[in-house]
């Protein structure tokens, strides 16, 4: 009999949580979904991108990945290996005052997440625009992988994402 991998179980847990926030609670609007098997390197990726309901100015993305090494360790039951996945959070928004808004974003992330790893903000703009609008991709990475043991943390993590979205929308 087939047992789902840690990746599959976490993917379903995140899907259930975010889709409930969309369809039942109407707190978010899901705007993109990725469920990818990367055959070139035999890895898995799942991502859900969403906004606060009716507020498209800022979007969030929850991304879950499992490498070939992660999947093989679990499927081959390798001794000393703990099946786990990598979790990343991204927020996407447009900026008008890069220096000021990036500082505000940094403060928001520090207050809500208290991250061990410094969040990154990647700014880009279309060259040649007379009044450029700056795109900001904000990424939160974690210093450890997650497993089914953290599944009960998904609702709290989702609430932190919603809180972050609400604060980021205020500075747009």
N, C-alpha and C positions, 0 to 999 in steps of 0.2 A: 504494500500500500504506500502511496505517495504522501510524504509529510511535507507541508509547505516550509520554505526556508524562513529564516528570521526576516529577511528582506520582504518576502511576501506577506508575512504576518504584520510587520510594521506598516507596510504600504496600505493594507486594508484598514488598519487602525487609523492612520492619518486620513484616508479617504472618508471613512465613516464620520470622523470628527468634523472635517471641513465641509463635507456635503450636508451634514445636519445643520451646520451654521448657515448654509446657503438655503436649503429647501425648507427646513423646519423653523429655524429661528429667524431667518431673513436678515442676519447680521452681515453677511458677505455676499458678493457676487463672484462666482468662479469665472475666470476669464481665459484660462489655459490649463491644459493637462498634458503631461508627458509621461509615457510609460514605455521605456526603451530598453531593448536588449541590444547591446553593442557587440555585434559579431566579431569585429576586428580584434577586440581585446577581451571578449567574453565577459562583459560587465553588465550590470543592471543600473538603470536610473529611473526614478519616479519623481515627478514634480507637480505640484498644484500651485497655480498662481491665482490670486484673488484680490479683490478690493473690498473696502467697507461698502455695504449696500448703498448704492446711489452716489458714491464718492470715488470717482475714477482717477483722482489726481495722484494718488499713491497706491502702488500695488505691492503685495507681499508674495513671496514664493517660498514654499517648503520643499526642499530637495533632499531626497534619500538616495544614496548610491551604495552599491556593493561591487567590489572588484572581483576579478577572477580568484585572487588569493582568498578573499572573504568567503566567497561561495564554495570554493574547493575545500577550505578548512572545515566548513560545516558538512558538506555532502560526503566528504571522505572521512569525517569524524577524526580529524588529526588531533593527536594528543597534544595538550598544552595550548591549544588554540580555542578561543572563545568566539563563537559565531556573533558577528556584529556588523553594523552598517555605519556609514558616514552621514551625518545630518548637517545641512547648511541652510541658513535662512538668508533670503535676499529681499531687499526693498528697492523699488524703482520709483523715481520721482524726477520732476523737472525743477530746476533752480533758477532764480534770477540774480541773487546775490550770493555767489559761491562761498566767499569767506565767512560771512555771517551765518548763513544757513547750515553750512557744514559744521561749524562750531555748535550750533543748536542741536543738530542731529547727533553729534558726538555726546553731548550732555544727555539727551533723551535716552540713547542706548546705554550709557553708563548707569543712569538711574533705574531703568527698567530691567536690564539684563545683568548688570554687574559682571561683564564678561571677563574671563581669564585671559582670552586672546583678544588683542585689539581688533575692533571692527575695521573693515576697509571701506573707503569711499572712492569709487572710480568715476571721475568726471569726464564727460565728452561733450562735444558740440559740433555742429555743422559749420565748417569753415566757409566764410563768405557771406553768411547771414548778417544783415545790417544790425539787427538787434538779436544777438544769439541767445538761444535758450539752452541751458546746460542740463544734460542728462546725468543723473547720479544713480549709480548702482551701489547699494550699501550691502555689505556681506558680513554676516556673523558666522564664524566657524567655531567649532568646539574642540577642546583638546583631547577628547576621547570619543570613541565610537559608541553607538547605542545598540542595545539588544532588547529582547522581549522583557527584560527586567525593568526597563524604563517605560514600558507601554502605559502604565498608570499615570505617567507624567504628561502624556499627550494633551489632555484637556487643559492643564495649567500652562503648558507651552503655547497652546492655541490662544489662550486668554492674553498671554504676554504679547503675542503677535498682534492681536486686535488692539491692545493698549498702545503698542508702538505705532500701528497704522493711525490711530486716532490722534496721537501727538504729532506725527509727521504731517498729517493733513492740516493741522493748525498753523504750520510754518510755511506752507506753500503760498 
